[in-house]
Structures are given as C-alpha cells and as structure tokens.
Amino acid sequence: MALFDAHLHIINPVFPLIENQSYLPPEFLVSDYLSTTSQLNIKSGVVVSGSFQGFDQRYLLDALKQLNKESASQEFVGVTQVPVSITDQQLIHLNQCGVRAVRFNLKRGGSEDVKELERMAKRVHELVNWHVELYAGYDALERLKAIIPGLPAVSIDHLGLEKNSLPLIRKFLEQGIKIKACGFGRLDFDPINAIQEFYHISPTGVMFGTDLPSTRAPSPFKKEHLDRLKEAMDSDAINLICWENGRTFYGLRNKIDSYTRD
C-alpha cells in the first residue's frame, strides 16, 4: 500500500541554516527520512521549507534530486519560501525543478511578510499554477479568515494547530481550502476525531503527512499515528487522505496510477 507524504522536512547542514527563536534543528538527511519511513512504503511526497531555511533553495533542490533518484516510482515535489522580490524567471526555474507552492510561516517566521500574502498568492498561481501554504494557529487564521477564501489555492498545515482553530478549519473546508493532517504531536486536540469530521465535510480536502522529523514538536511522528488513522477510517477514506487528495492537489495525479501500487 503506497502512501503520499504531504509534509516532510529535510535538514542538511551543508546548506545555510538560520537560528530561529534560539533554535537550530538537528540534521535530518534524505537518507534519514528514507530509513525512518522504510516500513511505510511512501512513494511520493512534499519537502517543505522550514523557518530555519529562510529563502535558501539549494537544500530543497538537492533534496528533491536525491529523493527522485532513489526509485523511478518515487515522485517528490517541494514547497518553498521566497521573497516578494523573486523574479518570474526564478519562479519558472523552481517550478521546472519540482517546486509547487510557496509557504507563509506565520507561526515561526522565516518567510515573506503576511502583508504580501494576497499579492504573492495571485502572482504564483497565475505564473506557475502554485498554491500557498500557511503554517498558522488560531490568532493568525482568525485575522486572515476574510482573506484566505479569496486566494486562488490554499492549504493549511497541521490541522490548524489549536483546538480553537477547529471552527475556522471547518468553514475553510466548506470553502474549498485544503488541510494537512500532519504534526499530530503538535496539537492540543485529538487529531483522529478532527480528521474524521473534516473528511465528512470535504472528502477531497484532507491530506496526510508525517511532518518528519517533527522539529520542536512535543511528540514526534510515530507509525502509531498512521495506524490509528487507518483503524478509524474505511479504505475509501484512507485512499483519499493518504494518496489521491495530495497527489491531485500537487499535480501528480496521472503519474502513479494507484494508491495500492506495490
């Protein structure tokens, strides 16, 4: 049973790392990710830039190259952070290298200022068909609740992070926004109950991710998180949450035929 990992980080200290809130993450290389997930049969996924990586693209392009070289059946794309000053040519180049979205990290910083969100969201969607991804808790989501539905395409990380965010997430799902079911160890609520509810609101709106290596999370990702999800949902729901939804949203739908591919 193949899986799509909608949210993972690669941390390679060969490339620049920026201390964020007095924190520098430990190394987590492509080899570490593959070793950690060896029993999960992950065939495709998304490498996401963290606050500590700023606007550096070299680590991301290197990680994508390594991951996509491991097997012809593995297809990984990227989510990056870019400054508003980035040129169209640079965006097109990143798109050709497999980058598919720009992230605004409202929780930790390290990305472009949120005041550029609307302009950047429209620009990258029109130019290279990217969406924007938001790492945000309740306060930021509440402030942006009138703006987010008007953006061309959006996903929100870690189920909204906080119990207080859940009513907003429900509304966002009704408005066509995508939600990443990842970072279970970061949450102050039960993710399984939330995922079940969110799936019933929008069966195509929820995407599973490991969040490895779970930097700064009180509890890192464990296989048991995925096992609990599989026990709670039927096979059709798992097919969508753990394969189809993510593949479709990141434009990979037609490249690997089946969730059950060995």
N, C-alpha and C positions, 0 to 999 in steps of 0.2 A: 504494500500500500504506500504509494508515493505521497509526499507532503510538500506543500508550498509554505515556506517560512517568510512571512510578510514583514519581519522586523528583526534584524540582527546587526551587530556591530563588529567590525574588525579593528583591532588596535595594534598598529605596527609602529614601534618607537623609532624605526628607521626614518619615518616621516614626522614632521613637526607636530607636537602636542602642546596644547595651551592649558596651563593650570586654570581650573575653573572653581571658584569658591574654595580655594586652597586644596583642590583635589586634582590629582593626576591618576588616570586609570592604569591598572596593570596591563601588561602585554596580553593580547589575545589574537593570535595569528590565524590565518586561514587554516593551517594545519591543526590548530587547537579547536577551531569550530568543527572541522570535519571529524576529528576524534570524538569530541563531546557529543555530536549528533549521529554517530555511526550506527546506532540502533534505531534511529527514527526514519531512515530512508527518505531524507529530504532531497528532492530532485531539482528544486528551483526556489528562488527566494530573493530577498531585497536587503542589500547592505545599506545601512542608514548612517549618515554622518552625525556625530555627537557634538556636544558643546565644546569639547576639548580638541576638536579637529578644525574648528573655525571654518575658513574658506579654502582650506587646502584640498586639492583634487587628486594629488598624486597617490595618496594612500588608497583612495577609492578606486581609481582606475587600475592600480596594481592589484587590489583585492579582487575586482571583477575579472581581471585577466587570469588570475590564479584559479578562481572558483570555476570559471567556464572552461578551463583547460583540463580539469580533473576528469570529466566524463562528457561524452557527446550528449548525454541525456540531461545534464545539469545546465540550467539556464538561470543566471542571476543578473539582476539589474540593480541600479543604485538610486539612492535619494541623497541629495547633496545640499549644502548651504552655499549660497552665492551672494555677493554684494549687488546692490542695485546698479552699480557701475559696470557690471559684466556686459560684454559686447554680444551682439547677436551671433557673431561668428564663434565665439567661445561657447555659447549655449548650444549651437548646432553641433560643434565638435563633441561636447559632453553627451549630447543625445546619440550621436553616432557610436560613442563608446559604451552605451547602455544605461546612461542615467535617464530616469523617467520622472523625477519630481524634485521640487525644492522644499526644504524644511524650514519652518519658523519655530525656533525653540524658545517658547515663551516661559518655560519653567526654569531653564538653566542659563539662557543666553547663548552667545557664540554665533548667532545667526544675524541676518539683517533685521533692522528695527521693524516692529509690527506696523508702524505707520506706512510702511511700503507694501504691506500685505496685498491690498486690493490691486495696486498697480502691477506688482510682480506676478500675482496670480493670473491676471489677464494677459500679461505680456508672454509668459512662458507657455500658457495654453495656446495662444494664437500662433506663436512661433514654432514650437516643437511638441505641442499637444501634451505638455506636462500638467500634473496637478500639484497642489500644495499640501503639505503635511504639517499638522500642528501638534506640538508637544505642549499641552496646556492643561492646567487644572481648572477648578470651578471659577475662580476670580477672573481669569483671562477669558474663559469661554462665555461667562456672563457679559463681560464688556463687549465681546465681539458677536453676540448672538444675533444682532441685526445685520451684520456684515457677512458672516460665514455662508448663509444660504444663497447669497448673491454671487459668490465666487464660482468660476467655471467648473472646477472639480476639486474636491477636498477630502482628505482623510484625517482622522483624529487618533492620536496614539493612546495606547494603554487604557482603553475604555473610559477615557476622561479622568482617570486617576483617583477621583474622590467620590464618595457616596453622594455628596451634594451636587455633583455634576450629572447624576443619572437622569433627572427630568429633562435637562438640556439635551443629553445624548438621545433620549427617546424622540424628542422633537426633531433633532438633526437627522436622525434616521428616516423619519417620515418625509423629510425634505430632500432625501436622496444623497445625503452625506455618508461616507464610508467610515467604519470604525475598526480599529485594530484591536483584536483580542490578544493582547500580549502584556508583558510586565505584571503577571499575576502577583508577584511578590512585592509590588509597589503599592498595592491597593488597600483601602480601608473598608472594603466590602467583599462579599463573596462573588468572584468572577463568574462562576458557573451559572448561578441563578440569573445574573445580569445578561450573560450571553444567550441563555435560553429565551429570555424576554426580548432581547434585541433581535434575535433571529426571527421571532414571530412577527415583530414589527416590520422587518426588512430582511427577507431570506438572502438577498444578494448584497447586504450591506455590511456583513461582518467577516473579517479576515484574521485567521490565526497567525501568530508569530511567537517565536521563542523569547525574543528580547535578549538573547545571549550576547555578551557574558553577564548581563544584568548588572551593569555598573551602578554602584551606590544603592541598589535595591536591598531592603532588609532581608529578603529571601530570594536567592537566585532561581532561575528556571530549573525545574526538575521534570523528568519524564512523567512523574505522577500527575503533574498539571495537565498534560495532554491526555493521560489515561482517564482522569476524572471527566474531561470534556467528552471523550469518546463514550464513556459509560452513560453520560447524561443525555446524549443526543442520538437520534437514529442515523442510519448510514447515509441517507439522502442529505441530512443537515450537515454531517461531517464532511461529505463530499464537497458541499458548497463552501463551508467555513474554512476547511483545510486545503482546498485545492482550487476549485472553479472561481470563486469570488476574487481571490488575489491574482490569479493568472489573468483573468479578464480585465481587472482594473489596471494592471501594469502592462497590458497589451501583449501578453504572451499566450493567449488562449489557443491559438492554432498551431503552436509549435510542439507541444507534447499532447498526445491525444487523450490520455485517460488518467484519472486520479488513481486507478488501480494498476497502472503500469508498474511492472516489477523493476 
